[in-house]
Amino acid sequence: MNRLDILQQVQTPSYVIDEQKLIDNLTILRGLEERTGCHVLLAQKAYSAFATYPLIRRYISGATASGLYEARLGHEEMQGENHIFAPAYMEHEFDEILEICDHIVFNSFAQWEKYKNKIKGKASCGIRINPEHSTQGNHALYDPCAPWSRFGVTIDNFREDSLDGIEGLHFHTLCEQDSEDLESTLDIIIEKFGKYLPQMKWINFGGGHHITRDGYDIEKLERCIKRMQNEFGLEVYIEPGEAIALNAGYLVSSLLEVVHNDINIGILDTSATCHMPDVLEVPYRPVIIDSGEIGEKTYSYRFGGNTCLTGDIIGDYSFDEPLKVGDKFVFTDMAIYSMVKNNTFNGIALPSIRLLKTDGTVQTIKEFGYEEFKERLS
C-alpha cells in the first residue's frame, strides 16, 4: 500500500508525521555534522513533537529553545546539548534555565549584565548580534535585520567593555533561505564584528537554513562553516527547525459540506486559523496531494475551515472529479509551525497526532478532547 492510500485511512483531522522522511532529513544533517564537526540543534519553535526526539537525538547534537518550557522539553526529551535564546529573560525563571541549559544567549548587554553574576561558569554565554544585513526582500515580518528590529545588538551598540565572560556570538537572520544568503551575511559579520571573533569560543548561525530542501547548496554551507572554524578557531552551531521536519508531516482532513456562493466552497473538519495558522500569518497556500491550481483541473473549490472566522480560508484548489461529503484530503509539509502553533478557537478540537512508521503502520501518539479546550481557559 502506498503512502497516500495509508493516509486516506486515517481518522480526521490528524497530523501525521512521516518517520521515513524525518530520517531522510536527519541523515543529511548528520552528514553535515560528520563532515564539518559543526553542531546541529533542533529549533523547537518549529517542531517539538517529542515522541520523535529519541529518533532525532541519534542524528544531531541537541536542541535549542526560545523560552523556559521549550528548554525543559529539550532537557528532558532530547538529552543532548541544550541552548536557549530569548529577547529578555524573566527573573523568576532564570535559575531554572541556568540549571538545564548549557548555552545561554542574551539579546542585549543589559540582559547580560543583569544575570552574569548568577552564571559563574554554569553555562557558556553569548550575545546575539544584528549585522543589519537584510536578505529577505520586503518580508519585514520575518526579517530580524529589518529597521527597528528588537533582535540582536548592532555594531553601534556593541559594548567591548562588557565582553568578559562572553564566549560566543549568535545571529539569526535567515528564513527558508539558501547558503548564498548565509555567505553574504558572514561577509558583513566579519567586516563589522571580525575584531571580536578571535576572542570567542563559538559562533551560532541561528536558523532559517533550508538545508534539506531539494537544490540547497550544502557545499557552500560547509565552506561557510569551515571558514569560521579555520580563520577564527570557532566551534560552529546551527539551529535548523524547518530543515529537520521539512516535508515530513501531513494534515489529513475530511470534507463536511459544500456550499455555493458564485463558487463552490468546501467546508473541512480542519481550520487554517486553528490548525495551520501560518496559512494566514505568512500567508501561503498549502499543497494538497492530487489537487491543482484553480482552472488546472476540471472542478474548482475554495476550502475553508469549520469556524466562525470569515477569513478562515485555506486556499483555492481544483480536482479531476467533483467532490462529495466524506472525501479526504492530505495537506503536505504540516509537521513544522503547525502543531506548535495550533489553538482551540471556537472550541474546535485539536487534530490527533499520529506517526507513519517506516513499516507502513500508523501509530497514534496523542488524541485530544474537550479537556484540552477547557483546561487552558481557567
C-alpha positions as CSV (number, residue, x, y, z in Angstrom):
1,M,0.0,0.0,0.0
2,N,1.4,3.4,-0.9
3,R,1.7,6.4,1.4
4,L,-1.4,8.2,0.1
5,D,-3.5,5.1,0.5
6,I,-2.3,4.7,4.1
7,L,-3.1,8.4,4.8
8,Q,-6.6,8.1,3.3
9,Q,-7.4,5.6,6.0
10,V,-6.5,7.9,8.9
11,Q,-9.3,9.3,11.1
12,T,-9.6,13.0,10.6
13,P,-8.5,15.6,11.4
14,S,-5.0,14.2,12.1
15,Y,-1.4,15.4,11.8
16,V,0.7,12.5,10.6
17,I,4.5,12.6,11.0
18,D,6.3,10.6,8.3
19,E,9.1,8.7,10.0
20,Q,11.0,7.9,6.9
21,K,11.0,11.5,5.6
22,L,12.2,12.6,9.1
23,I,15.0,10.0,8.8
24,D,15.9,11.3,5.3
25,N,16.3,14.8,6.6
26,L,18.2,13.8,9.7
27,T,20.6,11.7,7.6
28,I,21.5,14.8,5.7
29,L,22.1,16.8,8.9
30,R,24.2,14.1,10.5
31,G,26.3,14.0,7.4
32,L,26.8,17.8,7.8
33,E,28.0,17.3,11.4
34,E,30.3,14.4,10.4
35,R,32.0,16.3,7.5
36,T,32.4,19.6,9.2
37,G,32.4,19.0,13.0
38,C,29.6,21.6,13.5
39,H,26.8,21.1,16.0
40,V,23.3,20.8,14.6
41,L,20.5,21.7,17.0
42,L,16.7,21.2,16.7
43,A,15.0,24.6,16.9
44,Q,11.9,23.5,18.8
45,K,9.9,26.6,17.9
46,A,9.3,24.9,14.5
47,Y,8.8,21.3,15.6
48,S,8.5,19.9,19.1
49,A,6.7,16.6,18.7
50,F,8.9,15.0,21.4
51,A,7.7,11.4,20.7
52,T,10.2,11.6,17.9
53,Y,13.0,13.0,20.0
54,P,14.6,9.6,20.7
55,L,14.9,9.2,16.9
56,I,16.2,12.8,16.4
57,R,18.9,12.7,19.1
58,R,20.5,9.7,17.3
59,Y,21.4,12.0,14.5
60,I,22.1,15.5,15.8
61,S,23.7,17.2,18.8
62,G,20.8,18.7,20.7
63,A,18.1,21.3,20.9
64,T,17.6,25.0,21.2
65,A,14.8,26.8,22.9
66,S,13.1,30.2,22.9
67,G,11.8,30.0,26.4
68,L,11.8,28.0,29.7
69,Y,9.2,25.4,28.6
70,E,11.0,24.6,25.4
71,A,14.2,24.4,27.3
72,R,12.6,21.9,29.8
73,L,11.4,19.8,26.9
74,G,14.8,19.7,25.3
75,H,16.4,18.9,28.6
76,E,14.0,16.1,29.4
77,E,13.5,14.5,26.0
78,M,16.5,15.3,23.7
79,Q,19.1,14.8,26.4
80,G,21.9,16.4,24.4
81,E,23.2,19.9,24.2
82,N,20.6,22.4,25.4
83,H,20.7,26.0,24.2
84,I,18.4,28.9,24.8
85,F,17.8,32.4,23.4
86,A,15.1,34.9,24.5
87,P,14.6,38.6,23.8
88,A,14.5,39.0,27.6
89,Y,14.5,36.6,30.5
90,M,12.1,36.6,33.4
91,E,13.8,36.7,36.7
92,H,11.6,34.0,38.3
93,E,12.5,31.6,35.5
94,F,16.3,32.2,35.2
95,D,17.5,30.0,38.0
96,E,15.8,27.0,36.4
97,I,17.1,28.0,32.9
98,L,20.6,28.0,34.4
99,E,20.1,24.5,35.8
100,I,19.1,22.9,32.5
101,C,20.8,24.9,29.7
102,D,24.5,24.6,28.8
103,H,24.4,27.6,26.4
104,I,22.5,30.9,27.1
105,V,22.4,33.7,24.6
106,F,21.4,37.2,25.6
107,N,19.7,39.7,23.3
108,S,21.4,42.7,24.9
109,F,24.3,43.7,27.1
110,A,21.9,45.0,29.6
111,Q,20.4,41.5,30.0
112,W,24.0,40.0,30.2
113,E,24.9,42.5,32.9
114,K,21.7,41.7,34.8
115,Y,22.3,37.9,35.0
116,K,26.1,37.4,34.6
117,N,26.8,37.2,38.3
118,K,24.4,34.3,38.7
119,I,26.1,32.2,36.0
120,K,29.6,31.7,37.5
121,G,30.6,29.1,34.9
122,K,27.4,27.1,34.9
123,A,26.8,27.9,31.2
124,S,28.6,29.2,28.2
125,C,27.1,32.6,27.4
126,G,26.8,34.5,24.2
127,I,25.4,37.8,22.7
128,R,23.1,37.9,19.8
129,I,24.3,40.4,17.1
130,N,22.4,42.1,14.4
131,P,24.6,42.6,11.3
132,E,21.9,44.9,9.8
133,H,22.1,42.9,6.5
134,S,18.7,42.0,5.2
135,T,18.4,39.2,2.7
136,Q,14.6,38.6,2.6
137,G,13.4,41.4,0.3
138,N,10.3,43.0,1.7
139,H,9.3,40.4,4.2
140,A,9.9,42.5,7.3
141,L,7.7,40.3,9.5
142,Y,10.3,37.6,9.2
143,D,13.4,39.7,8.9
144,P,15.4,40.2,12.2
145,C,17.6,42.7,10.3
146,A,14.7,45.0,9.3
147,P,14.8,48.6,10.6
148,W,13.9,48.9,14.3
149,S,14.3,45.2,14.9
150,R,14.2,44.2,18.5
151,F,16.6,41.3,17.9
152,G,20.4,41.5,18.5
153,V,23.0,44.1,19.2
154,T,24.0,46.3,16.3
155,I,27.7,47.3,15.9
156,D,26.9,50.8,17.1
157,N,25.6,49.4,20.3
158,F,28.2,46.7,20.8
159,R,30.0,47.0,24.1
160,E,33.6,45.9,24.0
161,D,33.9,46.7,27.7
162,S,31.3,44.2,28.6
163,L,32.7,41.1,26.9
164,D,34.3,39.5,30.0
165,G,32.6,36.1,30.3
166,I,31.0,36.2,26.8
167,E,32.2,33.1,24.9
168,G,30.1,33.3,21.7
169,L,28.2,35.4,19.2
170,H,24.9,34.4,17.8
171,F,23.0,35.6,14.8
172,H,19.7,34.6,13.2
173,T,18.9,36.5,10.0
174,L,17.5,33.9,7.5
175,C,14.1,32.4,6.8
176,E,13.7,29.4,4.5
177,Q,16.9,30.6,2.6
178,D,19.8,29.1,0.8
179,S,23.5,29.2,1.8
180,E,24.3,32.1,-0.6
181,D,22.5,34.4,1.9
182,L,24.4,32.9,4.8
183,E,27.7,33.6,2.9
184,S,26.9,37.2,2.3
185,T,25.8,37.6,5.9
186,L,29.1,36.2,7.1
187,D,31.0,38.7,5.0
188,I,29.2,41.5,6.8
189,I,29.7,39.9,10.2
190,I,33.4,39.6,9.6
191,E,33.6,43.2,8.4
192,K,31.7,44.6,11.3
193,F,32.4,42.2,14.2
194,G,35.5,40.4,13.0
195,K,37.8,42.0,15.6
196,Y,35.9,40.2,18.3
197,L,35.8,36.8,16.8
198,P,39.3,35.6,17.8
199,Q,38.4,36.0,21.5
200,M,35.2,33.9,21.1
201,K,34.9,30.1,21.5
202,W,31.9,29.6,19.3
203,I,29.5,31.2,16.8
204,N,25.9,30.3,16.3
205,F,24.5,30.7,12.7
206,G,20.9,30.5,14.0
207,G,18.1,29.1,11.9
208,G,16.3,29.7,8.6
209,H,18.6,27.4,6.7
210,H,16.6,25.2,4.3
211,I,19.3,22.5,4.3
212,T,17.1,19.5,3.4
213,R,15.3,21.2,0.6
214,D,16.0,19.9,-2.9
215,G,18.6,22.1,-4.6
216,Y,20.0,23.6,-1.4
217,D,23.8,24.3,-1.8
218,I,25.1,22.3,1.1
219,E,28.7,22.5,-0.1
220,K,28.6,26.3,0.2
221,L,27.2,25.9,3.7
222,E,30.1,23.6,4.6
223,R,32.5,26.2,3.2
224,C,30.9,28.8,5.5
225,I,31.3,26.6,8.5
226,K,34.9,25.7,7.8
227,R,35.7,29.4,7.1
228,M,34.7,30.3,10.7
229,Q,36.5,27.2,12.1
230,N,39.7,27.8,10.1
231,E,40.0,31.6,10.2
232,F,38.9,32.1,13.8
233,G,39.1,28.8,15.6
234,L,35.4,28.8,16.4
235,E,33.0,26.0,17.2
236,V,30.1,26.4,14.9
237,Y,26.4,25.8,15.9
238,I,23.5,25.8,13.5
239,E,19.8,25.7,14.5
240,P,17.5,24.5,11.8
241,G,13.9,23.9,12.7
242,E,12.2,23.5,9.4
243,A,15.1,21.6,7.8
244,I,14.7,18.8,10.4
245,A,11.0,18.2,9.7
246,L,10.7,19.7,6.2
247,N,8.1,17.8,4.2
248,A,7.9,15.2,7.0
249,G,4.3,15.7,8.0
250,Y,0.7,15.8,6.8
251,L,-2.6,17.1,7.9
252,V,-5.4,14.8,6.8
253,S,-8.9,16.4,6.6
254,S,-12.4,15.4,5.5
255,L,-15.0,17.4,3.6
256,L,-18.0,18.2,5.7
257,E,-20.1,20.2,3.3
258,V,-20.2,22.1,0.0
259,V,-21.9,25.5,-0.2
260,H,-22.3,27.7,-3.3
261,N,-21.8,31.4,-3.5
262,D,-20.8,32.1,-7.1
263,I,-18.1,29.5,-6.5
264,N,-18.0,26.1,-4.8
265,I,-16.9,26.3,-1.2
266,G,-15.8,23.2,0.7
267,I,-16.1,23.2,4.5
268,L,-13.5,20.9,6.1
269,D,-13.1,19.4,9.5
270,T,-9.8,21.3,9.8
271,S,-9.1,25.0,10.0
272,A,-6.5,27.4,8.9
273,T,-6.8,29.6,11.9
274,C,-6.8,26.7,14.4
275,H,-4.7,24.0,12.9
276,M,-2.3,25.7,10.4
277,P,-2.0,29.3,11.5
278,D,0.9,30.1,9.2
279,V,-1.5,29.8,6.2
280,L,-3.0,33.1,7.4
281,E,0.1,34.6,9.1
282,V,2.7,34.1,6.3
283,P,0.4,33.8,4.3
284,Y,0.6,30.9,1.9
285,R,-1.5,28.2,0.2
286,P,-0.7,24.7,1.4
287,V,-0.4,21.9,-1.1
288,I,-3.0,19.1,-1.2
289,I,-1.9,15.8,-2.8
290,D,-3.5,15.2,-6.2
291,S,-5.0,18.7,-6.4
292,G,-4.2,21.5,-8.9
293,E,-4.4,25.3,-9.1
294,I,-7.7,26.9,-10.0
295,G,-8.6,26.0,-13.5
296,E,-5.8,23.4,-13.8
297,K,-8.2,20.6,-13.3
298,T,-11.9,20.4,-14.1
299,Y,-13.6,21.1,-10.8
300,S,-12.6,24.0,-8.6
301,Y,-13.3,24.7,-5.0
302,R,-12.4,27.1,-2.2
303,F,-11.6,25.3,1.0
304,G,-12.5,26.9,4.4
305,G,-12.4,25.8,8.0
306,N,-15.3,24.9,10.3
307,T,-15.0,28.1,12.4
308,C,-17.0,31.4,12.6
309,L,-14.0,33.4,11.3
310,T,-14.9,34.7,7.8
311,G,-11.3,34.7,6.8
312,D,-10.7,31.1,7.8
313,I,-9.8,30.3,4.2
314,I,-7.2,27.6,3.4
315,G,-7.0,28.2,-0.4
316,D,-8.4,27.5,-3.8
317,Y,-7.9,24.1,-5.5
318,S,-9.1,22.1,-8.4
319,F,-9.7,18.4,-8.8
320,D,-10.3,15.8,-11.6
321,E,-13.7,14.7,-10.1
322,P,-16.5,16.6,-8.3
323,L,-16.1,16.4,-4.6
324,K,-18.5,14.7,-2.2
325,V,-19.0,14.9,1.6
326,G,-16.6,12.5,3.3
327,D,-13.8,12.9,0.8
328,K,-10.4,13.1,2.5
329,F,-7.5,15.4,1.6
330,V,-3.9,15.3,2.6
331,F,-2.1,18.7,3.1
332,T,1.6,18.4,2.9
333,D,4.5,19.9,4.9
334,M,2.4,20.1,8.1
335,A,4.9,19.0,10.7
336,I,6.5,22.4,11.0
337,Y,4.9,25.5,12.5
338,S,1.5,23.7,12.8
339,M,1.4,21.5,15.9
340,V,3.4,24.1,17.8
341,K,1.1,27.0,16.9
342,N,-2.4,25.4,16.8
343,N,-5.2,26.5,19.1
344,T,-8.8,25.7,20.1
345,F,-10.6,28.9,18.9
346,N,-14.3,28.3,18.8
347,G,-13.9,25.2,20.8
348,I,-12.6,23.4,17.7
349,A,-10.9,20.2,18.6
350,L,-7.2,19.8,18.1
351,P,-6.2,17.2,15.4
352,S,-4.8,13.9,16.6
353,I,-1.1,13.3,16.3
354,R,0.0,10.1,14.5
355,L,3.2,8.6,13.3
356,L,3.5,6.9,9.9
357,K,6.2,4.3,10.7
358,T,8.8,3.1,8.2
359,D,7.0,-0.3,8.1
360,G,3.8,1.3,6.8
361,T,1.8,1.1,10.1
362,V,0.3,4.2,11.7
363,Q,0.9,4.8,15.4
364,T,-1.4,7.1,17.4
365,I,0.8,9.4,19.5
366,K,-1.9,11.7,21.0
367,E,-5.6,12.3,20.8
368,F,-7.3,15.4,22.1
369,G,-10.7,16.1,23.5
370,Y,-12.8,18.6,25.4
371,E,-10.5,18.7,28.4
372,E,-7.7,20.3,26.3
373,F,-10.1,23.1,25.3
374,K,-11.5,23.6,28.8
375,E,-8.3,23.4,30.9
376,R,-6.4,26.1,29.1
377,L,-9.1,28.7,29.9
378,S,-9.5,28.6,33.7
